[in-house]
Amino acid sequence: MTKSDINAIIHAELDAAQAARAAGNEGRARVHARRAAGKAAEIYRTVYFPGGPRLNGFRHLQRIVADENLPGDLRAAAERLTVQVTPAHTLPHDDDPLEDARNLAAALLTRLPAED
């Protein structure tokens, strides 16, 4: 899979997140944002930790949270994307999950080695 393919998958999820938000479905928007960030986390971890366990995107995000080699702001964004909603179906923070996903995905993809 090329960087172009990966970018297309991530952007499709982010576009779906934005469309869900525009339709008033914030829960679905968060799901798509988390899937976009999870895909970037999966690719990043596959490159730097080959042979690791097969995990879903959510679990890869949890591994990003624990990766002390990454800057704190990226780990915090991954943590916010994995936090559970409250019983009132709201997030326990004011940060925008779409923005967290965009920033995290961009930062992780930037850290991938250049294609030959």
MIZAVO-133269 format. One record per residue: x, y, z of N, C-alpha, C in turn; chain. Coordinates in steps of 0.2 Angstrom, whole numbers. Example, Ala and Ser with C-alpha at 12.3 -4.5 7.8 and 13.67 -1.06 7.14 Angstrom:
! MIZAVO-133269
(rec (66, -28, 39), (62, -22, 39), (66, -16, 39), "A")
(rec (64, -11, 35), (68, -5, 36), (64, 0, 39), "A")
END
This chain:
! MIZAVO-133269
(rec (4, -6, 0), (0, 0, 0), (4, 6, 0), "A")
(rec (3, 11, -5), (7, 17, -5), (5, 22, 0), "A")
(rec (9, 27, 1), (7, 33, 5), (0, 36, 2), "A")
(rec (0, 36, -5), (-6, 39, -8), (-12, 35, -7), "A")
(rec (-12, 28, -7), (-17, 24, -5), (-19, 25, 2), "A")
(rec (-14, 26, 7), (-16, 27, 14), (-19, 34, 15), "A")
(rec (-17, 39, 11), (-20, 46, 12), (-27, 45, 9), "A")
(rec (-28, 42, 4), (-35, 41, 1), (-40, 38, 6), "A")
(rec (-37, 33, 10), (-42, 30, 15), (-43, 34, 20), "A")
(rec (-38, 38, 23), (-39, 42, 29), (-43, 48, 27), "A")
(rec (-42, 51, 21), (-46, 57, 19), (-53, 55, 18), "A")
(rec (-55, 49, 15), (-61, 46, 15), (-65, 46, 21), "A")
(rec (-61, 43, 26), (-64, 43, 33), (-65, 50, 36), "A")
(rec (-61, 55, 35), (-62, 61, 37), (-67, 65, 34), "A")
(rec (-68, 64, 27), (-74, 67, 24), (-80, 64, 26), "A")
(rec (-80, 57, 28), (-86, 54, 30), (-88, 57, 37), "A")
(rec (-83, 59, 41), (-84, 62, 48), (-87, 69, 47), "A")
(rec (-84, 72, 42), (-87, 79, 41), (-94, 79, 39), "A")
(rec (-96, 74, 35), (-102, 74, 32), (-107, 72, 38), "A")
(rec (-105, 67, 42), (-109, 65, 48), (-110, 71, 52), "A")
(rec (-105, 75, 54), (-106, 81, 58), (-111, 86, 55), "A")
(rec (-110, 87, 48), (-115, 91, 45), (-122, 89, 45), "A")
(rec (-123, 82, 45), (-130, 79, 46), (-132, 79, 53), "A")
(rec (-128, 82, 58), (-130, 82, 65), (-129, 75, 68), "A")
(rec (-125, 71, 66), (-123, 65, 69), (-116, 65, 72), "A")
(rec (-115, 68, 77), (-109, 69, 80), (-106, 62, 82), "A")
(rec (-110, 57, 84), (-107, 51, 86), (-104, 47, 80), "A")
(rec (-107, 47, 75), (-105, 44, 69), (-99, 48, 66), "A")
(rec (-99, 55, 67), (-93, 59, 65), (-87, 56, 69), "A")
(rec (-88, 55, 76), (-82, 53, 80), (-80, 46, 78), "A")
(rec (-84, 42, 76), (-82, 35, 74), (-78, 35, 68), "A")
(rec (-80, 39, 63), (-76, 40, 57), (-69, 44, 58), "A")
(rec (-69, 48, 63), (-63, 52, 65), (-58, 47, 68), "A")
(rec (-61, 43, 72), (-57, 38, 76), (-54, 32, 71), "A")
(rec (-58, 31, 66), (-56, 26, 61), (-50, 29, 57), "A")
(rec (-51, 35, 55), (-45, 38, 51), (-39, 38, 55), "A")
(rec (-39, 40, 61), (-33, 40, 65), (-31, 33, 67), "A")
(rec (-35, 29, 68), (-33, 22, 69), (-30, 19, 63), "A")
(rec (-32, 21, 57), (-28, 18, 51), (-21, 21, 51), "A")
(rec (-20, 27, 52), (-14, 30, 52), (-9, 27, 58), "A")
(rec (-12, 26, 63), (-9, 23, 69), (-7, 16, 67), "A")
(rec (-11, 12, 63), (-10, 5, 61), (-4, 5, 56), "A")
(rec (-4, 10, 51), (2, 10, 47), (8, 12, 50), "A")
(rec (8, 17, 54), (14, 19, 58), (17, 13, 62), "A")
(rec (13, 10, 66), (15, 4, 70), (18, -2, 66), "A")
(rec (14, -3, 60), (17, -8, 56), (24, -7, 53), "A")
(rec (25, -1, 51), (32, 1, 49), (37, 1, 54), "A")
(rec (35, 3, 60), (40, 4, 65), (41, -2, 70), "A")
(rec (35, -6, 70), (35, -12, 74), (33, -18, 70), "A")
(rec (36, -20, 65), (34, -25, 61), (34, -32, 65), "A")
(rec (29, -36, 63), (29, -42, 67), (25, -42, 73), "A")
(rec (23, -36, 75), (19, -35, 81), (12, -38, 80), "A")
(rec (8, -38, 85), (1, -42, 85), (-3, -38, 80), "A")
(rec (-8, -42, 77), (-13, -39, 73), (-18, -36, 77), "A")
(rec (-19, -30, 77), (-24, -26, 81), (-29, -22, 77), "A")
(rec (-34, -20, 80), (-39, -15, 76), (-36, -8, 77), "A")
(rec (-39, -4, 74), (-37, 3, 74), (-37, 6, 81), "A")
(rec (-43, 4, 85), (-43, 7, 92), (-37, 5, 96), "A")
(rec (-36, -2, 95), (-30, -4, 99), (-23, -1, 97), "A")
(rec (-23, 0, 91), (-17, 4, 88), (-16, 11, 91), "A")
(rec (-22, 14, 92), (-22, 21, 95), (-20, 20, 102), "A")
(rec (-22, 15, 106), (-20, 14, 113), (-13, 13, 113), "A")
(rec (-10, 10, 108), (-3, 9, 108), (1, 15, 107), "A")
(rec (-2, 20, 103), (1, 26, 102), (1, 30, 108), "A")
(rec (-5, 30, 112), (-5, 33, 119), (1, 31, 123), "A")
(rec (3, 25, 123), (8, 22, 127), (15, 23, 124), "A")
(rec (16, 26, 118), (22, 26, 115), (26, 32, 117), "A")
(rec (30, 32, 122), (34, 37, 125), (39, 40, 120), "A")
(rec (40, 37, 114), (44, 40, 109), (41, 46, 105), "A")
(rec (34, 46, 106), (30, 51, 102), (29, 57, 107), "A")
(rec (28, 63, 103), (27, 69, 107), (20, 68, 111), "A")
(rec (20, 72, 117), (14, 72, 121), (8, 74, 118), "A")
(rec (8, 79, 114), (2, 81, 111), (-1, 76, 106), "A")
(rec (3, 72, 103), (0, 66, 99), (-3, 61, 103), "A")
(rec (1, 59, 108), (-2, 54, 113), (-8, 56, 116), "A")
(rec (-9, 63, 118), (-15, 65, 121), (-21, 65, 116), "A")
(rec (-19, 67, 109), (-24, 66, 104), (-27, 59, 104), "A")
(rec (-22, 55, 104), (-24, 47, 103), (-28, 45, 109), "A")
(rec (-26, 48, 115), (-30, 46, 121), (-37, 49, 121), "A")
(rec (-38, 55, 118), (-45, 58, 118), (-49, 54, 113), "A")
(rec (-46, 52, 108), (-50, 48, 103), (-52, 41, 105), "A")
(rec (-49, 39, 111), (-51, 32, 113), (-55, 33, 120), "A")
(rec (-56, 39, 122), (-60, 40, 128), (-67, 38, 127), "A")
(rec (-71, 35, 132), (-78, 33, 131), (-82, 40, 132), "A")
(rec (-88, 40, 129), (-92, 45, 130), (-96, 44, 137), "A")
(rec (-98, 50, 140), (-102, 50, 146), (-108, 46, 145), "A")
(rec (-112, 45, 151), (-118, 42, 150), (-123, 46, 147), "A")
(rec (-122, 53, 146), (-126, 58, 143), (-124, 58, 135), "A")
(rec (-120, 54, 133), (-117, 53, 126), (-114, 60, 124), "A")
(rec (-110, 62, 129), (-105, 68, 127), (-98, 66, 129), "A")
(rec (-93, 70, 126), (-86, 68, 128), (-85, 72, 134), "A")
(rec (-80, 69, 138), (-78, 72, 144), (-73, 77, 143), "A")
(rec (-72, 80, 137), (-67, 85, 136), (-70, 89, 130), "A")
(rec (-67, 95, 129), (-70, 100, 124), (-66, 99, 117), "A")
(rec (-61, 95, 117), (-57, 95, 111), (-61, 92, 105), "A")
(rec (-60, 94, 99), (-64, 92, 93), (-60, 85, 91), "A")
(rec (-64, 80, 91), (-61, 73, 88), (-59, 73, 81), "A")
(rec (-63, 77, 77), (-61, 78, 70), (-54, 81, 69), "A")
(rec (-53, 86, 73), (-46, 90, 73), (-41, 85, 76), "A")
(rec (-42, 82, 81), (-38, 77, 84), (-36, 72, 79), "A")
(rec (-40, 69, 75), (-39, 64, 70), (-35, 67, 65), "A")
(rec (-37, 73, 62), (-33, 76, 57), (-26, 77, 59), "A")
(rec (-25, 80, 65), (-18, 81, 67), (-14, 75, 68), "A")
(rec (-17, 70, 71), (-13, 64, 73), (-11, 60, 67), "A")
(rec (-16, 59, 62), (-15, 56, 56), (-9, 59, 52), "A")
(rec (-10, 66, 51), (-5, 70, 48), (2, 69, 51), "A")
(rec (3, 69, 57), (9, 69, 61), (12, 61, 60), "A")
(rec (8, 56, 61), (10, 50, 60), (13, 48, 53), "A")
(rec (9, 50, 48), (11, 49, 41), (17, 53, 39), "A")
(rec (18, 59, 42), (24, 62, 41), (30, 59, 44), "A")
(rec (29, 55, 49), (35, 51, 52), (37, 44, 48), "A")
(rec (33, 43, 43), (34, 37, 39), (40, 38, 35), "A")
(rec (44, 33, 33), (50, 34, 29), (47, 36, 22), "A")
(rec (52, 39, 18), (50, 41, 11), (50, 35, 7), "A")
(rec (45, 35, 2), (45, 30, -3), (50, 30, -8), "A")
(rec (53, 25, -10), (58, 25, -15), (55, 25, -22), "A")
END
